[in-house]
Amino acid sequence: MTEWEKFVKQFITLGGYKRVLDGLLATIEIAVFGLIIGIIIGTLIGIVKVMPKNNIFVKIIDKIFTVYVAFFRGTPMVVQLLLGHFIVLPLMKINVDAVIEAIVIFGMNSGAYVSEIMRGGINSVDKGQLEAGRAVGLGYWTAMFKIVIPQSIKNILPTLGNEFISLIKETSVVSFIAVTDLTRAFRQLGDATYSYLVPYLMLAAIYLVLVLLISWGVKAMERRFKKNER
């Protein structure tokens, strides 16, 4: 029996495709919801980073966010997963589904990176935009979310697309906390036949297709934004 025949038998005849579909769904869920959480956290941190440090409260929050960003950017994703799964959650006596756990940790990690992306995006918007909003009576946060942030999103869209791609690829480590993602699903198919050539080639192909689709989607959104600016 050839490598391909072994794979087809395991994938179709023995129902391995169900495991792959579940793994693909888990991969997409972790990346998508992780990015959403990351954008929320990153936007908050980015705004605090650029706002005037006029009082002690803002200074303290800024220092906390600095430590947060340093930790999540300075340690590997797999270490963060292991710390969360085996230390933090047990100490807090919290029991959640492993996929939810991965989404939260990926979101917190993404937030650290998105914060720097968002800070750069906010700084790319002319300061006069914020001043104009404040001049007509808008509060700092209101002016940020209604005037500055929408404009900065257009500027950082390609970078956010790259962050999404990074999250998709980094989901390959969630098997460390017993999540059956795309990588683990194909590894299990290989384990079943002790033949890994075709499963791993298919795995690489699926990741490549996902990345190409995301890149196409980001470019389509960029074109739409440019068209709306005319």
N, C-alpha and C positions, 0 to 999 in steps of 0.2 A: 504494500500500500504506500503510495507516494505521500509526501508532506501535505500536499493540497487535499488529497482524498481524506487523510486523517482529520484535517481541519474542517472540511465540509461535513464529515460524519459527526464530529463533535459539535459543530456550530448549528447545523440544521437538523439532522436526524435525532440527535440527543438533546436538542433544545438549548444549546449554548447561547443562541442569539438572545434569549430572554435575559440571561445574566448580563450580556453586553448592553442591551437596551436599558436595563436598570442602572448599570454602571455609567452609561452616557447621561442618563437623567440626573444621577447624583453629581456628576462632574459639572453639568450645566447649572444645576441648582446652586452648588457651592460657589461657582464663579460669579453667577449673576447676582445672587443675593449678597454675596461677599462684597461685590463692587458697590451695590446700593448702600450697604452699611458703610463702606469705605468712603463713599462720596459725602454721606451725611457727616461722619466724623471728620473727614478731611476738610470739608467746607467750614465747619465750626472752628477747627484749629487754625486754618488759613486766615480766617477773619480776625481771630484773636492775635495772630502773629503780626498782622499789619495795622491793627488799631493802636491808637496812642496809649502809652502806659502811664496814664495820669493818676491812677490810684493803686493802692496796695493790693486790692483784690485782683485786678487785672494782671499785675505783676506776678502774683502767686500762681494764678491759673496758667499764665504763660510759662512759668518754670515747670509746672506739672506736665504741660503739653510737650515741653522740650525733652523731659525725661522719657515720656511716653514714645515720642518719635525716635529718640535715640535707641530705646530698647527694641522696638519692632523693626527698625531698619538695621540694627546691629547684630541681630541674632537670626539664624536660619529658620525658615518656616517650620521645618520638621521639629526643631527644638521647641518652638512655641506650641505646636500641637501636643508634644509629649508633656510639656509643663502643664498645659491646660487640662489634659486628659488624666494624667496620673498624679498631679499634685494639687493644682488650684481647685478643680471641681470636687475631688474627694475631701479636701479640707473644708470646703464650703458646704459639703454634704448635698451637692446638687447632682441629680441624675437626669440627664437629658439624652435624647437620641444622638448618636454619633454624627449624623449628617448636620443636625442643628448646631452641635458643638463645633464642627468644622466650619460652618458658615460664619459663626460668630468670630472665631479666631482668624479666619481669612479676612473678614470684614475689618477687624481691629488692625491687622497687618496692612491691609490696603489703605486704611485711614491714614497711617503714618506716611505712606508714599503720596497719597492724593493731597495731603495737607501741603506738601511742598509744591505739588503741581498747581494747586489752587492758589497758593500764595503768589506764585509767579504769574498766574492768570489775573489775579486781582491787581497786581502791580503793573500789568500791561495795559490796564484801562486808565485813561486819562484821569488824573485826580480831580479835574474840574467837574467830572460827572458826579462824584460823591458830593462835592461842595455845592453843586447846583441843587441836588436833592435836599441837602440840609438847608439851603437858602429858602426853599419853598415850604419849609416846615416839617420835613420828614425826619424821623429819628435816625440815629446812626445805623441800627440794625435794619430798619425798614428800607433805608436808602441802599444799603448793601444788597439786600435780597431782591429789591425791585428794580434797581438800576445797574449796580456794579456786577453782581454775580451772573445775571443773564448774559452780559457782554463778555465776561471772562470765560464762560462755558464755551462760547464759540472759538475763543483763542486756544483753549486747552483740549478741545475735542480729540485731536489726533493723539495727544499724550494719554488721555483717558482710554482711548482705544488700545494703546500699547499696554496699559495697566490691565485691561480686561484680558488681553492675550496672555500676559504673564500669569494671571490668576488661573486661566484655563490650563496652562502647562504645569503650574505648581500643584494643581489638584492631584497630581500623580503620587504625592507623598501621603495622602490621607489614609492610605491602607495601614499606616503605622498605628492608627487608632481604630482599626477594624471597620473602616468604611469601604464598601465595594464600589470603587469608582471604575472608570474606563480601563485604567492600567491594571488594576487588580483583576478585573473580569477577564481580560485577555491572558493574564498570567495564569489564572486558574484553568483556562482552556488549554494552555500549553502544558500545565502540570498533569492534566488528565491523560495526555498522550505522550508526554515526555518529548514533545516536538514543539519548538518555540519559533521556528523560522517564519512560518506563515502568520501565526497569531501576532507576533511583534511587528511584522511588516504591515499588517492590517491596522494595528494600533497606531503606528506612525502615520499611515495614510489618513486615518480618521482625525487625528490631531491636526494634520496639515489642512484638511478640508475645513475644520472648525476655525482655524486661524485665518484662512483665506476668506471665509464667509464674514468673519468679524471685520477684517480689513476692508472688504467690499462695502459692508454696512456703514462703517465710519466714513469712507470716502463719499458714499451716497448722501450721508447727513451733511458733510462739508459742502457738497455741491448745492444742497437745498438751502443751507444757510447763506451761501454766497448769492444764490438767486434771489433770496428774500431781501438782501441788502441793496439790490439794484433799484 
